[in-house]
Amino acid sequence: MAAARGMVTVAEARRRALKKVLAEQRDWAAVGGSEARLEIVLHPPTERAALADQGGAIEWVRTWQQADAADAALKVAWGGRQWSRVGAQSVPERCVLRGADAIAAFAGGSAGRDWRLLRNRAAVLRGEFSDRAASTAALAGAVRTQARTLQGLSEPDFATLIQVVAWLAEHPASGWRIRQLPIRGIDTKWLERHRSVVESLHAAVSGRLSLGLLDAPNLVRVRFLDPALRPGGLRDVVSPVDELAALDVAPNVVFVFENLETMFSMPDLPGAVVVHGSGYGVNRLALIPWIRHGRVVYWGDLDSDGFSILHVLRSGCDDVTSVLMDEDTLLAYRDLWVPEPKAAAGTYPTLTDEEQRALGRIRSEGDVRLEQERIDWRFALERLLTAAAVELGAATVRRHLLLNARLTERNL
């Protein structure tokens, strides 16, 4: 009855609080969260609605009385009603929660615990680094950007993070390898797993982008689909970013895939290369001029991380088009969906309207994932070729589409 007549239940108010926590906790962590505020109009029933379902109306008022009495941080404003048939009544009109702690606690479940962890870790970072940070805004920005990572770190990893950032800030050009750092438990794999948060915090603290370390080569895998573009005749190359950046090549189109099997399945195409994106390592591709300024066709998993990676790629490269990352493709393969273990909760302004709809559908279905390799390859290749038709040339695309159609008929 309550939902039908617009009355906001305690459960609905908690859902709104949770939504606010998930949307804003990164900003709260960056600045402390004391100014956070949530006010909800409760839409109490009219006399007519109350008479239509007296039991529902009484229960609705009772649950708000209980919530008001149980939570000191929850401020419920009550208003009087003088109804002709029911008499004088006191009903809840609105509720207000002030401060991030109060909002997260009211949301219930794990929201309060997760927020407190993030809040405490942000406070530790401010305590450790505020005095030597390049600027307060820079440190706040790093906390905001890395909030999800900070929440997910184990206690030992968070303690190691503090030590690593502090040491790097004090030794700006050590020239050491990561294994040489005098920090217990640190090794190359640890930095590989946590490099993004280390670099972000280090830049905020020191004002420098370089960690001052001697790194292993930053490798990218590239498959040159056009024989004329192959360096030294090599088709499949795994090379450091700086060496790829120095190549004198100008492909017409660069395909970026997240799955190696799909890379290997691509046919030879004039003017084309295909690159392994390596998840969030896709940001490295912006360091390669012929990718950054070229025509890029991206195909990733249909999940929230896939769209987050697309946003990262598009933020660094001039011309990026996604393929097979739309709602129709998602729904066509519903039977192959799997749950996404930990969904990315961010917003991505570089996504197109079509991509935003697909991401919205993924989230509304409970954070599902359609993995790239589950999509029928012949269908996928047709879409990929069509997307790059202008760059590849009409004759090339027609030839491969015809071959693809013949293979499909042969397998029917």
Contacts in CASP RR format, 6 or more apart in sequence:
PFRMAT RR
TARGET T0000
AUTHOR 0000-0000-0000
METHOD contacts of the structure
MODEL  1
MAAARGMVTVAEARRRALKKVLAEQRDWAAVGGSEARLEIVLHPPTERAA
LADQGGAIEWVRTWQQADAADAALKVAWGGRQWSRVGAQSVPERCVLRGA
DAIAAFAGGSAGRDWRLLRNRAAVLRGEFSDRAASTAALAGAVRTQARTL
QGLSEPDFATLIQVVAWLAEHPASGWRIRQLPIRGIDTKWLERHRSVVES
LHAAVSGRLSLGLLDAPNLVRVRFLDPALRPGGLRDVVSPVDELAALDVA
PNVVFVFENLETMFSMPDLPGAVVVHGSGYGVNRLALIPWIRHGRVVYWG
DLDSDGFSILHVLRSGCDDVTSVLMDEDTLLAYRDLWVPEPKAAAGTYPT
LTDEEQRALGRIRSEGDVRLEQERIDWRFALERLLTAAAVELGAATVRRH
LLLNARLTERNL
1 7 0 8 1.000
1 52 0 8 1.000
1 53 0 8 1.000
1 56 0 8 1.000
1 57 0 8 1.000
1 60 0 8 1.000
2 8 0 8 1.000
2 9 0 8 1.000
2 56 0 8 1.000
2 60 0 8 1.000
3 9 0 8 1.000
3 12 0 8 1.000
5 43 0 8 1.000
5 45 0 8 1.000
5 49 0 8 1.000
5 53 0 8 1.000
6 43 0 8 1.000
7 42 0 8 1.000
7 43 0 8 1.000
7 44 0 8 1.000
7 45 0 8 1.000
7 60 0 8 1.000
8 40 0 8 1.000
8 41 0 8 1.000
8 42 0 8 1.000
8 43 0 8 1.000
9 60 0 8 1.000
9 63 0 8 1.000
10 63 0 8 1.000
10 64 0 8 1.000
10 66 0 8 1.000
10 67 0 8 1.000
13 40 0 8 1.000
13 42 0 8 1.000
13 95 0 8 1.000
13 106 0 8 1.000
14 106 0 8 1.000
14 107 0 8 1.000
14 108 0 8 1.000
16 38 0 8 1.000
16 40 0 8 1.000
17 38 0 8 1.000
17 97 0 8 1.000
17 103 0 8 1.000
17 104 0 8 1.000
17 106 0 8 1.000
17 107 0 8 1.000
17 108 0 8 1.000
17 111 0 8 1.000
18 107 0 8 1.000
18 108 0 8 1.000
18 111 0 8 1.000
20 36 0 8 1.000
20 38 0 8 1.000
20 103 0 8 1.000
20 107 0 8 1.000
21 100 0 8 1.000
21 103 0 8 1.000
21 104 0 8 1.000
21 107 0 8 1.000
21 111 0 8 1.000
21 112 0 8 1.000
21 115 0 8 1.000
22 111 0 8 1.000
22 345 0 8 1.000
24 36 0 8 1.000
24 100 0 8 1.000
25 100 0 8 1.000
25 104 0 8 1.000
25 114 0 8 1.000
25 115 0 8 1.000
25 118 0 8 1.000
25 147 0 8 1.000
26 143 0 8 1.000
26 144 0 8 1.000
26 145 0 8 1.000
26 147 0 8 1.000
26 148 0 8 1.000
27 33 0 8 1.000
27 144 0 8 1.000
28 36 0 8 1.000
28 100 0 8 1.000
28 115 0 8 1.000
28 119 0 8 1.000
29 118 0 8 1.000
29 119 0 8 1.000
29 121 0 8 1.000
29 122 0 8 1.000
29 143 0 8 1.000
29 144 0 8 1.000
29 147 0 8 1.000
29 150 0 8 1.000
30 122 0 8 1.000
30 140 0 8 1.000
30 141 0 8 1.000
30 143 0 8 1.000
30 144 0 8 1.000
30 147 0 8 1.000
31 140 0 8 1.000
32 100 0 8 1.000
32 119 0 8 1.000
32 122 0 8 1.000
32 123 0 8 1.000
33 99 0 8 1.000
33 100 0 8 1.000
33 119 0 8 1.000
34 99 0 8 1.000
34 100 0 8 1.000
35 99 0 8 1.000
36 98 0 8 1.000
36 99 0 8 1.000
36 100 0 8 1.000
36 103 0 8 1.000
37 96 0 8 1.000
37 97 0 8 1.000
37 98 0 8 1.000
37 99 0 8 1.000
38 96 0 8 1.000
38 97 0 8 1.000
38 103 0 8 1.000
39 94 0 8 1.000
39 95 0 8 1.000
39 96 0 8 1.000
39 97 0 8 1.000
40 94 0 8 1.000
40 95 0 8 1.000
40 96 0 8 1.000
41 93 0 8 1.000
41 94 0 8 1.000
42 64 0 8 1.000
42 92 0 8 1.000
42 93 0 8 1.000
42 94 0 8 1.000
42 95 0 8 1.000
44 81 0 8 1.000
44 91 0 8 1.000
44 92 0 8 1.000
44 93 0 8 1.000
45 57 0 8 1.000
45 60 0 8 1.000
45 91 0 8 1.000
47 81 0 8 1.000
47 83 0 8 1.000
47 84 0 8 1.000
47 85 0 8 1.000
47 86 0 8 1.000
49 57 0 8 1.000
50 57 0 8 1.000
50 83 0 8 1.000
50 86 0 8 1.000
50 89 0 8 1.000
51 85 0 8 1.000
51 86 0 8 1.000
61 91 0 8 1.000
61 92 0 8 1.000
64 76 0 8 1.000
64 92 0 8 1.000
64 95 0 8 1.000
65 92 0 8 1.000
67 74 0 8 1.000
67 76 0 8 1.000
67 95 0 8 1.000
68 74 0 8 1.000
68 76 0 8 1.000
68 92 0 8 1.000
71 105 0 8 1.000
71 106 0 8 1.000
73 97 0 8 1.000
73 98 0 8 1.000
73 101 0 8 1.000
73 102 0 8 1.000
73 105 0 8 1.000
73 106 0 8 1.000
74 95 0 8 1.000
74 96 0 8 1.000
74 97 0 8 1.000
74 102 0 8 1.000
74 106 0 8 1.000
75 95 0 8 1.000
75 96 0 8 1.000
75 97 0 8 1.000
75 98 0 8 1.000
76 92 0 8 1.000
76 94 0 8 1.000
76 95 0 8 1.000
77 92 0 8 1.000
77 93 0 8 1.000
77 94 0 8 1.000
77 95 0 8 1.000
77 96 0 8 1.000
78 90 0 8 1.000
78 91 0 8 1.000
78 92 0 8 1.000
78 93 0 8 1.000
79 90 0 8 1.000
79 91 0 8 1.000
79 92 0 8 1.000
79 93 0 8 1.000
80 88 0 8 1.000
80 89 0 8 1.000
80 90 0 8 1.000
80 91 0 8 1.000
81 87 0 8 1.000
81 88 0 8 1.000
81 89 0 8 1.000
81 90 0 8 1.000
81 91 0 8 1.000
82 88 0 8 1.000
82 89 0 8 1.000
83 89 0 8 1.000
97 103 0 8 1.000
97 106 0 8 1.000
100 115 0 8 1.000
100 119 0 8 1.000
101 115 0 8 1.000
101 116 0 8 1.000
101 119 0 8 1.000
104 111 0 8 1.000
104 112 0 8 1.000
104 114 0 8 1.000
104 115 0 8 1.000
104 116 0 8 1.000
105 112 0 8 1.000
114 151 0 8 1.000
117 151 0 8 1.000
118 147 0 8 1.000
118 150 0 8 1.000
118 151 0 8 1.000
121 150 0 8 1.000
121 151 0 8 1.000
121 153 0 8 1.000
121 158 0 8 1.000
122 143 0 8 1.000
122 147 0 8 1.000
122 150 0 8 1.000
124 158 0 8 1.000
124 162 0 8 1.000
125 139 0 8 1.000
125 143 0 8 1.000
125 162 0 8 1.000
125 201 0 8 1.000
126 139 0 8 1.000
126 143 0 8 1.000
128 162 0 8 1.000
128 166 0 8 1.000
129 139 0 8 1.000
129 165 0 8 1.000
129 166 0 8 1.000
129 169 0 8 1.000
129 201 0 8 1.000
129 204 0 8 1.000
129 205 0 8 1.000
130 136 0 8 1.000
130 139 0 8 1.000
132 169 0 8 1.000
132 205 0 8 1.000
133 139 0 8 1.000
133 204 0 8 1.000
133 205 0 8 1.000
134 203 0 8 1.000
134 204 0 8 1.000
134 205 0 8 1.000
134 206 0 8 1.000
134 207 0 8 1.000
135 204 0 8 1.000
138 203 0 8 1.000
138 204 0 8 1.000
138 207 0 8 1.000
139 201 0 8 1.000
139 204 0 8 1.000
139 205 0 8 1.000
141 204 0 8 1.000
142 200 0 8 1.000
142 201 0 8 1.000
142 203 0 8 1.000
142 204 0 8 1.000
143 150 0 8 1.000
145 200 0 8 1.000
146 196 0 8 1.000
146 197 0 8 1.000
146 200 0 8 1.000
146 201 0 8 1.000
148 344 0 8 1.000
148 345 0 8 1.000
149 194 0 8 1.000
149 196 0 8 1.000
149 197 0 8 1.000
150 158 0 8 1.000
150 197 0 8 1.000
153 161 0 8 1.000
153 194 0 8 1.000
153 197 0 8 1.000
157 190 0 8 1.000
157 194 0 8 1.000
160 183 0 8 1.000
160 185 0 8 1.000
160 186 0 8 1.000
160 190 0 8 1.000
161 194 0 8 1.000
161 197 0 8 1.000
161 198 0 8 1.000
161 201 0 8 1.000
163 183 0 8 1.000
163 186 0 8 1.000
164 181 0 8 1.000
164 183 0 8 1.000
164 186 0 8 1.000
164 191 0 8 1.000
164 198 0 8 1.000
165 198 0 8 1.000
165 201 0 8 1.000
165 202 0 8 1.000
165 205 0 8 1.000
167 181 0 8 1.000
167 182 0 8 1.000
167 183 0 8 1.000
168 174 0 8 1.000
168 198 0 8 1.000
168 202 0 8 1.000
168 206 0 8 1.000
168 211 0 8 1.000
168 212 0 8 1.000
168 213 0 8 1.000
169 202 0 8 1.000
169 205 0 8 1.000
169 206 0 8 1.000
171 212 0 8 1.000
172 206 0 8 1.000
172 208 0 8 1.000
172 212 0 8 1.000
173 212 0 8 1.000
174 212 0 8 1.000
174 213 0 8 1.000
175 212 0 8 1.000
175 213 0 8 1.000
175 214 0 8 1.000
176 213 0 8 1.000
176 214 0 8 1.000
177 188 0 8 1.000
177 213 0 8 1.000
177 214 0 8 1.000
177 215 0 8 1.000
178 186 0 8 1.000
178 187 0 8 1.000
178 188 0 8 1.000
178 190 0 8 1.000
178 191 0 8 1.000
178 213 0 8 1.000
178 215 0 8 1.000
179 186 0 8 1.000
179 187 0 8 1.000
179 188 0 8 1.000
188 216 0 8 1.000
191 198 0 8 1.000
196 280 0 8 1.000
198 211 0 8 1.000
199 209 0 8 1.000
199 211 0 8 1.000
202 208 0 8 1.000
202 211 0 8 1.000
203 209 0 8 1.000
217 240 0 8 1.000
218 240 0 8 1.000
218 241 0 8 1.000
218 242 0 8 1.000
218 284 0 8 1.000
219 238 0 8 1.000
219 239 0 8 1.000
219 240 0 8 1.000
219 241 0 8 1.000
220 238 0 8 1.000
220 239 0 8 1.000
220 240 0 8 1.000
220 241 0 8 1.000
220 244 0 8 1.000
220 275 0 8 1.000
220 276 0 8 1.000
220 277 0 8 1.000
220 278 0 8 1.000
220 284 0 8 1.000
220 285 0 8 1.000
220 288 0 8 1.000
221 236 0 8 1.000
221 237 0 8 1.000
221 238 0 8 1.000
221 260 0 8 1.000
221 263 0 8 1.000
221 275 0 8 1.000
221 276 0 8 1.000
221 278 0 8 1.000
222 236 0 8 1.000
222 237 0 8 1.000
222 238 0 8 1.000
222 239 0 8 1.000
222 244 0 8 1.000
222 273 0 8 1.000
222 274 0 8 1.000
222 275 0 8 1.000
222 276 0 8 1.000
223 235 0 8 1.000
223 236 0 8 1.000
223 237 0 8 1.000
223 263 0 8 1.000
223 264 0 8 1.000
223 266 0 8 1.000
223 273 0 8 1.000
223 274 0 8 1.000
223 275 0 8 1.000
224 230 0 8 1.000
224 231 0 8 1.000
224 234 0 8 1.000
224 235 0 8 1.000
224 236 0 8 1.000
224 237 0 8 1.000
224 273 0 8 1.000
225 266 0 8 1.000
225 267 0 8 1.000
225 268 0 8 1.000
225 269 0 8 1.000
225 271 0 8 1.000
225 272 0 8 1.000
225 273 0 8 1.000
225 274 0 8 1.000
226 251 0 8 1.000
226 268 0 8 1.000
226 269 0 8 1.000
226 270 0 8 1.000
226 271 0 8 1.000
226 272 0 8 1.000
226 273 0 8 1.000
227 233 0 8 1.000
227 235 0 8 1.000
227 268 0 8 1.000
228 270 0 8 1.000
228 271 0 8 1.000
229 249 0 8 1.000
229 251 0 8 1.000
229 271 0 8 1.000
229 273 0 8 1.000
231 237 0 8 1.000
231 247 0 8 1.000
231 249 0 8 1.000
237 244 0 8 1.000
241 284 0 8 1.000
241 287 0 8 1.000
241 288 0 8 1.000
242 287 0 8 1.000
244 288 0 8 1.000
245 287 0 8 1.000
245 288 0 8 1.000
245 289 0 8 1.000
247 290 0 8 1.000
249 273 0 8 1.000
249 290 0 8 1.000
250 290 0 8 1.000
251 271 0 8 1.000
251 272 0 8 1.000
251 273 0 8 1.000
251 290 0 8 1.000
251 294 0 8 1.000
252 270 0 8 1.000
252 271 0 8 1.000
252 272 0 8 1.000
252 295 0 8 1.000
252 388 0 8 1.000
252 391 0 8 1.000
252 392 0 8 1.000
253 271 0 8 1.000
253 272 0 8 1.000
253 273 0 8 1.000
253 295 0 8 1.000
253 296 0 8 1.000
253 297 0 8 1.000
253 388 0 8 1.000
253 391 0 8 1.000
253 392 0 8 1.000
254 272 0 8 1.000
254 273 0 8 1.000
254 274 0 8 1.000
254 275 0 8 1.000
254 290 0 8 1.000
254 291 0 8 1.000
254 294 0 8 1.000
254 295 0 8 1.000
254 296 0 8 1.000
254 297 0 8 1.000
255 266 0 8 1.000
255 272 0 8 1.000
255 273 0 8 1.000
255 274 0 8 1.000
255 275 0 8 1.000
255 296 0 8 1.000
255 297 0 8 1.000
255 298 0 8 1.000
255 299 0 8 1.000
255 384 0 8 1.000
255 388 0 8 1.000
256 274 0 8 1.000
256 275 0 8 1.000
256 276 0 8 1.000
256 277 0 8 1.000
256 282 0 8 1.000
256 285 0 8 1.000
256 296 0 8 1.000
256 297 0 8 1.000
256 298 0 8 1.000
256 299 0 8 1.000
256 313 0 8 1.000
257 263 0 8 1.000
257 274 0 8 1.000
257 275 0 8 1.000
257 276 0 8 1.000
257 277 0 8 1.000
257 299 0 8 1.000
257 300 0 8 1.000
257 372 0 8 1.000
258 276 0 8 1.000
258 277 0 8 1.000
258 278 0 8 1.000
258 279 0 8 1.000
258 299 0 8 1.000
258 300 0 8 1.000
258 301 0 8 1.000
258 306 0 8 1.000
258 309 0 8 1.000
258 372 0 8 1.000
259 300 0 8 1.000
259 371 0 8 1.000
259 372 0 8 1.000
259 373 0 8 1.000
260 276 0 8 1.000
261 373 0 8 1.000
262 299 0 8 1.000
262 372 0 8 1.000
262 373 0 8 1.000
262 377 0 8 1.000
262 380 0 8 1.000
263 274 0 8 1.000
263 276 0 8 1.000
265 377 0 8 1.000
265 381 0 8 1.000
266 272 0 8 1.000
266 274 0 8 1.000
266 381 0 8 1.000
266 384 0 8 1.000
267 381 0 8 1.000
267 400 0 8 1.000
269 392 0 8 1.000
269 396 0 8 1.000
269 400 0 8 1.000
270 392 0 8 1.000
270 393 0 8 1.000
270 396 0 8 1.000
271 391 0 8 1.000
271 392 0 8 1.000
272 388 0 8 1.000
272 391 0 8 1.000
272 392 0 8 1.000
275 285 0 8 1.000
275 291 0 8 1.000
277 285 0 8 1.000
277 309 0 8 1.000
278 284 0 8 1.000
279 305 0 8 1.000
279 309 0 8 1.000
280 308 0 8 1.000
280 309 0 8 1.000
280 312 0 8 1.000
281 312 0 8 1.000
282 309 0 8 1.000
282 312 0 8 1.000
282 313 0 8 1.000
283 312 0 8 1.000
283 313 0 8 1.000
283 316 0 8 1.000
285 291 0 8 1.000
285 292 0 8 1.000
285 296 0 8 1.000
285 313 0 8 1.000
285 316 0 8 1.000
285 317 0 8 1.000
286 292 0 8 1.000
286 313 0 8 1.000
286 316 0 8 1.000
286 317 0 8 1.000
291 317 0 8 1.000
292 316 0 8 1.000
292 317 0 8 1.000
292 318 0 8 1.000
293 317 0 8 1.000
293 318 0 8 1.000
294 317 0 8 1.000
294 318 0 8 1.000
294 319 0 8 1.000
295 319 0 8 1.000
295 321 0 8 1.000
295 388 0 8 1.000
295 391 0 8 1.000
296 313 0 8 1.000
296 317 0 8 1.000
296 319 0 8 1.000
296 320 0 8 1.000
296 321 0 8 1.000
297 320 0 8 1.000
297 321 0 8 1.000
297 322 0 8 1.000
297 323 0 8 1.000
297 384 0 8 1.000
297 387 0 8 1.000
297 388 0 8 1.000
298 310 0 8 1.000
298 313 0 8 1.000
298 314 0 8 1.000
298 320 0 8 1.000
298 321 0 8 1.000
298 322 0 8 1.000
298 323 0 8 1.000
298 325 0 8 1.000
299 322 0 8 1.000
299 323 0 8 1.000
299 324 0 8 1.000
299 325 0 8 1.000
299 372 0 8 1.000
299 380 0 8 1.000
299 384 0 8 1.000
300 306 0 8 1.000
300 309 0 8 1.000
300 310 0 8 1.000
300 322 0 8 1.000
300 324 0 8 1.000
300 325 0 8 1.000
300 372 0 8 1.000
301 369 0 8 1.000
301 370 0 8 1.000
301 371 0 8 1.000
301 372 0 8 1.000
302 324 0 8 1.000
302 325 0 8 1.000
302 329 0 8 1.000
302 330 0 8 1.000
302 358 0 8 1.000
302 362 0 8 1.000
302 369 0 8 1.000
302 370 0 8 1.000
302 371 0 8 1.000
302 372 0 8 1.000
303 340 0 8 1.000
303 343 0 8 1.000
303 362 0 8 1.000
303 367 0 8 1.000
303 368 0 8 1.000
303 369 0 8 1.000
303 370 0 8 1.000
304 340 0 8 1.000
304 343 0 8 1.000
304 344 0 8 1.000
304 345 0 8 1.000
304 346 0 8 1.000
304 359 0 8 1.000
304 362 0 8 1.000
304 363 0 8 1.000
304 367 0 8 1.000
305 340 0 8 1.000
305 343 0 8 1.000
305 344 0 8 1.000
306 325 0 8 1.000
306 344 0 8 1.000
307 325 0 8 1.000
307 344 0 8 1.000
307 348 0 8 1.000
307 351 0 8 1.000
307 355 0 8 1.000
307 358 0 8 1.000
307 359 0 8 1.000
307 362 0 8 1.000
308 344 0 8 1.000
308 346 0 8 1.000
308 348 0 8 1.000
310 320 0 8 1.000
310 322 0 8 1.000
310 325 0 8 1.000
310 348 0 8 1.000
310 350 0 8 1.000
310 351 0 8 1.000
310 355 0 8 1.000
311 348 0 8 1.000
311 349 0 8 1.000
311 350 0 8 1.000
311 351 0 8 1.000
313 320 0 8 1.000
314 320 0 8 1.000
314 350 0 8 1.000
315 350 0 8 1.000
321 387 0 8 1.000
322 352 0 8 1.000
322 355 0 8 1.000
323 383 0 8 1.000
323 384 0 8 1.000
323 387 0 8 1.000
324 372 0 8 1.000
324 375 0 8 1.000
324 380 0 8 1.000
324 383 0 8 1.000
324 384 0 8 1.000
325 355 0 8 1.000
325 358 0 8 1.000
326 354 0 8 1.000
326 355 0 8 1.000
326 357 0 8 1.000
326 358 0 8 1.000
327 354 0 8 1.000
327 357 0 8 1.000
327 358 0 8 1.000
327 361 0 8 1.000
329 358 0 8 1.000
329 370 0 8 1.000
329 375 0 8 1.000
330 358 0 8 1.000
330 361 0 8 1.000
330 362 0 8 1.000
330 370 0 8 1.000
331 361 0 8 1.000
333 370 0 8 1.000
333 374 0 8 1.000
333 375 0 8 1.000
336 370 0 8 1.000
336 371 0 8 1.000
336 374 0 8 1.000
337 365 0 8 1.000
337 368 0 8 1.000
337 369 0 8 1.000
337 370 0 8 1.000
338 368 0 8 1.000
338 369 0 8 1.000
338 371 0 8 1.000
339 366 0 8 1.000
339 367 0 8 1.000
339 368 0 8 1.000
339 369 0 8 1.000
340 362 0 8 1.000
340 367 0 8 1.000
340 368 0 8 1.000
340 369 0 8 1.000
343 363 0 8 1.000
343 367 0 8 1.000
348 359 0 8 1.000
351 359 0 8 1.000
362 368 0 8 1.000
362 369 0 8 1.000
378 404 0 8 1.000
378 407 0 8 1.000
378 408 0 8 1.000
381 400 0 8 1.000
381 404 0 8 1.000
382 401 0 8 1.000
382 404 0 8 1.000
385 392 0 8 1.000
385 397 0 8 1.000
385 400 0 8 1.000
385 401 0 8 1.000
385 404 0 8 1.000
386 397 0 8 1.000
386 401 0 8 1.000
388 397 0 8 1.000
389 397 0 8 1.000
END
